[in-house]
């Protein structure tokens, strides 16, 4: 849903134009050398002046868009916070005849109106950026069907908020089992369910978080990132920023997301379950249910009773499976040895196996000698000792063969690890050689074409000279 127009032209920060047509670098320091914007000539100076104004307007639009994104996110969070305060203090502070509920509901509606204005202004700045990037085209060209659909969906998502009137309400009966829920005067179950649904759907405004992370990320603000990314056709969207965050700060990113999702889903489940006065209407019970559902354990001691609560638990289970997969990938990457650690480990392991093989070989030689000494018929021959040393000899040979096989497997694995970089280097060298040969062949072909062109011109000149000589001799012969 994000429409981000990126260009290297916006990275010219600190550049401004003086009245005499010069450009000062490094923030306009008067001690720096002033570089003329253009060569003498009215037309060239006019074109470069328009380009400088375009870059300046684009920079201001980028800053305004970032500011509007922050204001939109703050307003959305304010509306969600007011909605939570309304539901939490309603059963305890609202009394018949007071206007506290009316004030909070009006504040929610007012924040929703401000959010819609900020969203419209944000997309207006985005369209103006498109117009500037395309060098002053008509703004109606930017209004594609996709952009219109995105703006419409955003406005529909942001306009959702509860609009009930609680200032003449009371408390739900039997408030001992779970926190009470405010009800309307003469309200019905369908109206209550609609208010709960609108309140839960207000959390869809959190989609603005990914836009704020994108526009305020160091990746988007870094000129080096944007320059190299533009040369390599990299699309700077939220997916790219999220990948960088997962690579640089994997544990921190997952921890923040899991904690935020846990608290948010627990409160949503509490709100959905209060209308039935169930045990899951308590915050601590809802947090336990969300935790066991997120971890895909499901003890079954606590279950949701409402349809909205079941939907929240279903979404929690799906999110838990995705987060568990990412967590496994992060832990695997953390526990994996790097190249130097692998070389050290395999070297020490090979050394230990070599020492074991030497001891096994020494045991084989010793048992062979002792077997020869205790052979029956010799002066110190003993059949029992002979059989014992023969058994020890077979055990020593078995240990020796096992260690040799283990060493062979280890060295084969290490050689495979070493051969892979060698193969990559060989392929890179072959690719470089092929490229060099291709360039040399191309140069030779070009030189041959030039020589052929010269030969054709020489033949043409020679034919012209011969024709002229023949024409001059024909009259003389006549």
N, C-alpha and C positions, 0 to 999 in steps of 0.2 A: 504494500500500500504506500510505499515511500517513493517519492518522485524527486530524485536528487540530480541536479545538473552540475556536473563537475567540469572544470576547465583549468588549465594551467595559468590562464590569464589572471585569475583572482589572487595568485600568490605574490603579486607585485605590491607588497605592503610597504608603507613608508615612502612611496613615491608620490610627488605632487608637482604641479606645474606652476611656475611663476608667470607673472604678467608679461615678461619679455620673451616667452617661448622657450624656456629652458627647463630641464628636469633635474631636480635635486635628489640624490640618492641618500640612503641611510637615515631616513626619518627627517630629511630636510635640514641637515646640519649645515650651517652657513660656512663652516670651514672646509667643506668638501668642494670638489670641482664641479661646476655646472656644465652639463652636457647638452648641447643644442638638440632640440627635438627633431629638427628637419633641416634639410638643405634649403638654400634660398629658393624661394618660389612660393607663390600664394597657394597653389593647388595642393602641393605636398604638405605644407604646413596645416592647411585646413583638414586634410585627411587624417594626419597624425593627431591633431587636436581633437577630432571627433573620436578617434580610437582611445585617447586618454580619458575623455569624458565617459566613454562607454565602460572602461575598466573601473573608473571611480564609482559609477552608478552600480556596477555589478558588485563591487565590494560592499557598498552600503546595503544593497539588497540581501546579500548573504548574512550580514550582521543582523539585519531586521528579521530575517527568517529564523535565525537561531534564537533571537530574543522572543519571538512569537511562539516558537516551539516550547521554550521554557515556561512562558506564561500559560500556555494551553495545558501543559502537564500540571503546573501548580493549581490551576483552576479545577482541573478534573479531580485531583487528589483532595482539594478542599470540599468539593461536592460529595465525594465518597465519605470523607471524615464527618461531614454534617449529617449524612444519612445514618452512619454508625452511631453517632451521638444521639440522634433522634430515637433510634430503636432501643438504645441502652438506658436512657434516662426517662423515656416515656412512661413506664409503669410506676416510677417512683416520684417524679416531680410534677407531672401534669395533673392539674386539678380542673374540675369543671368550672368554666367561667374564665380561665386564664388564656392568654394569647401566646404562651411559650411555643406550643406546637405550631401555631400559625406562623410565628416568626422564623422558626427553623425551616419549615416547608417553603416559605417565601425565599429564605436564603439559599436553599437548594435550587429553586427555580431560577433565582437571579444568577447563581454561579453557572447554571446550565446555559443561560442566555449569553453570559460573557464567554463561555467556552465556545459556543457556536460562532460568535463574532471573531474570536481568535483563530478558529479553524478557517473561516472564510478569508481573513486577512493573510493567513499563512499561504493558502493556495493562490491568493492574488499575487503575493510576492514570488511564488514559484512560477506563475505564468509570466510575470515581468522578467524573471531571469531567463526563461525560454525565449522571450522576445529579444532580449539583449544578446543572448548567445547566437541567435539566428540572424543577428544584425537587422533589427528593427522590422521584423515581419509583422503582419497583422495578428493581433492577439487571438482572433477567432481560429487561427490555424492550430494554436496550442490546445484548443478545446476538443480533443479527440474523444472518441466514445469511451475509451478506457479511463481517461482522466475524469470525465463527467461521472462515470460509474463509481470511481474511487471517492470523489467528493461527496456524492450522494450517500454512499454507504457510511462514510465518516460522520456526516451530519446526522444520519439516522441513529448511529450508535451513540453519539454524544447527546442527543436529545432525550434519551431514555432516562427517566427519573421518576420516583414515586410522587404522586400529586394528591395524596389523600388529605383529608381534613380531620385532624385528631383533637382539635381543641374542644369538642363536645363528646369526648369518648370516655370510656371506662377501662377497667382491667378485665382480663380474661379470667374466668372462674377457675377455682382450684389451682391457685398459684403456688402451692407448696411443693409440688413435684419438680417444677422447673421454673425459671424466671418468667414472669407474666409477659404477655404481649398486648400492646394497646389495640383496641378495636374501635371501629366506627360506631357512630350512633345509627342504629337501624341498618347495620351493614349485613351483607350476606357472605357466604363462603366463597363465592366466585370473586367478589370484589377484594376480599382479603388475599386470595391466591394471586390475583392480578398485581396487588401492591407488593407482595413478596417477590414475584417474578421480576417486576420492574426494579426492585431494590437489588436483587442479585445480578441482573443484567447491567447495572451501573458499573460493575467491575470490568466490563468490556472497554471502558475508557483507558484502562492500563495499557492499551496498545500504543499509547503515546510515549511509553517508556522507551521502546525500541527506537523511536524517531529521535528522542532526546539523546540517547546513547550514541546514535549514529552522528548527529550533527555536532556533538560536543566531544567526540572521540579524538584522541591525538593522531590517529591514523588519517582522518579526514583533514585535520588542521596542519599536518606535516607536509611541507612543500616537496620533500624528497620522496615520501610515499606516493604523493599524487603525480609527481613527474614520472617516476619509473612505472607506476601503475598505468598511466595514460599511454606510455610507449608500448606496454605489453597488453593493452586492451583489457585491463582489470576493471570490473564493475564494483565501485565502492558502495556496497549496500550493507544492510544490517547483518546478513549472513557472513560476509567477509569479516566484519568487525567482531562478530561472535566467535568465529574460528580463531582469530588472533587472541581474543581474551581466553579462550579455552586452551590455547597453546602456552600463553604467558602465565596466566593465573587460573589453572584448571580447578584446584581445590577451592579457592576463594569464590570463584564464580558459581560453582555448584552449591557451595554452602549457603551463599546469599539467596540463591533462587529457591533452594529447598526450604529454608526457614521462612522466607516470605510466603511461599505457596502454602506451607503448613498452617501458618497463622490465618491467612486469608480464607483458605478452604474450611478451616475449623469454625471460623465465625459465620461463614455462609451456611454451613450445616446446622449450626446452632439456631440461626434465624429461621431456617426452613423447618426445623423440628419443634419449635416453640408452639406452633399452632395446635399440635396434638398433645402438648404437655408431657412429652416423652422424656426419658432420662438423658437422651442425646441432646436435649435442649440446654444442658449445662456445658460450659466452655471446656472444662477439663475432660468430660466424657467425650465430647466431640473431637478434641485433640487426640485422645487415645484411639478413637475409631479412625480418624484420618491417618494416623501414624501406621496402624496395622494394615490399613488398606493400601497406603502408599508403598509399604514394604512387601505387599502381596502375601501377607501372613494369614490374615482373616481368621482369628480365633473363634468368632461367632458368638462371643459373650455379649456384644453390643451390635445392633443392626439398625439401619435407618427405617423409619416408619412412614415417611411421606414420599411422594413421587419426586419432588424437588431434591430431597435428601439423597434418594437413590441415584439421581443423575449426578449430583456432586460427588458421591462416592465412586461412581463409574468413571468419571473424568479423573478423579484422584488416582485410581488404579492404573489407568492408561499412562498418566504422567509419571507415576512411580516406576513403571516398566522402562520407560524411556530414560529416566534419570539413573536407574540402576545400570542400564547398559553403558551410559556415559561414565558412570562411576567405575565400573569394571575396566573400561578402557584407560581411564586416568590412573588407576592403581597399577594396572599392567605396565603402563609406560613408566611409572615411578619405580617399580621394582625391577625393571629390565636393566641389565648391565650395559654400560656404554662400551665403546671399542677398546679403550685402554684397560678398563676393568676386566673385560673378557680375556684380553691377552695375558694380563697378570694371573687371572684365575687358572687359565689353561696351562700356562707355564709352570705354576706351582703344582698343579695336578699331574702334569707330565713328569715333573721331578719326583714327586712322591711315588708314582707308578714305577719309575726307573729304579728307585731305591728298593721297592718291593720286589722287582724282578731280580735285582742283584742278590737280595737275601734268599729268594727262592732258588736261584741257581746255586748259591753256596750250600743250601740245604740239600739239593739234589746230589752235589758232589760229595758232601759229607756222608749222606746215607749210602751212596754207592761204595765208598771206602769201608764204612762199617759193615755193609752187607758182604763185601769181599772178605773182611776179617772174620766174620762169624759164619762163614761157609762151612757146612759139615765136611769133615775129613781133615781140616786144618787143626793145628795144635789148640787154638782157642775156639774151635767151632762148637756152636750150640744151636740146636734146631729152633728152640723158642725165641732166642735172640735173633736168629736169622729171619724168622717169620715177622717179628716185630719191626726190624729194620726194612724188610721188604715192603711192609704196609706203609711205613713212613716215607719210603722212596716213592711209592705210587702217589701218596698224598702231596709230596713236594713237587712231583712232575705235574700233577693236576693244577696246583696253585701257580706254577710257573707258566703253564699254557694259558690259564685264565688271565693272568696279568699281561701276558704278551698280547692276547686278543683285545683286552681293554685298552692297552696302549695303542694298538693299531687303529681301533675305532676312534679314539680321541684324536690321533694325528690325521686321520682321514677327515674328521669334522673340521679341524683347524685348517687343513689344507684347502677344504672347500670354502671356508670363510676367506682365506687369503686369495684364492683363485678368482673369487667374484670381483673384488676391486681390480685385480690384474686384468680380468676380462673386460671390465668397464674401461680401464685405461687403454687396453688394446683397441677396443672399438672406437674410442675417442681419437686415438692416433690414426687409425684407418680412415675415419671420417675426415680428419684434418688433411691427411694425404690426398684423399679423393677430392676434397675441395680445392686444394692447391693444384692438383693435376687438372681439374676442370677449369680453373682460372687461367693456367698456363695454356691449355688447349684453346680456350676462348681467345686469349691474346694472339696466339699464333694464327688462328683463323682470321681474326681481324687484320693482322699484318698481311696475310696472304690476299685478303680481299683488297686491301690498299694497293698491294703490288699488282694485282690483276687489273685494278682500275688504271694504274699508271701505264701498264702495258697496253691496255686498250686505247688510252689516250695517245700513246706513242704510235701505235699502229694507225690510228686515225690521222695523226699528223703526217705520218709517212705516206699514207695513201693520198692525202691532199697535196703533199709536195710532188709526188710522182705524177699526179694528174696535171699539176701546173707545169711541170717540166715537159710532159708529153704535149700539152697544149701549145707551149712556146716552140717546140721543135716541129710540129706539124706544118705551120705556115712557112718555116724556112725550107723544109723539104719540098713543099709545093713550089 
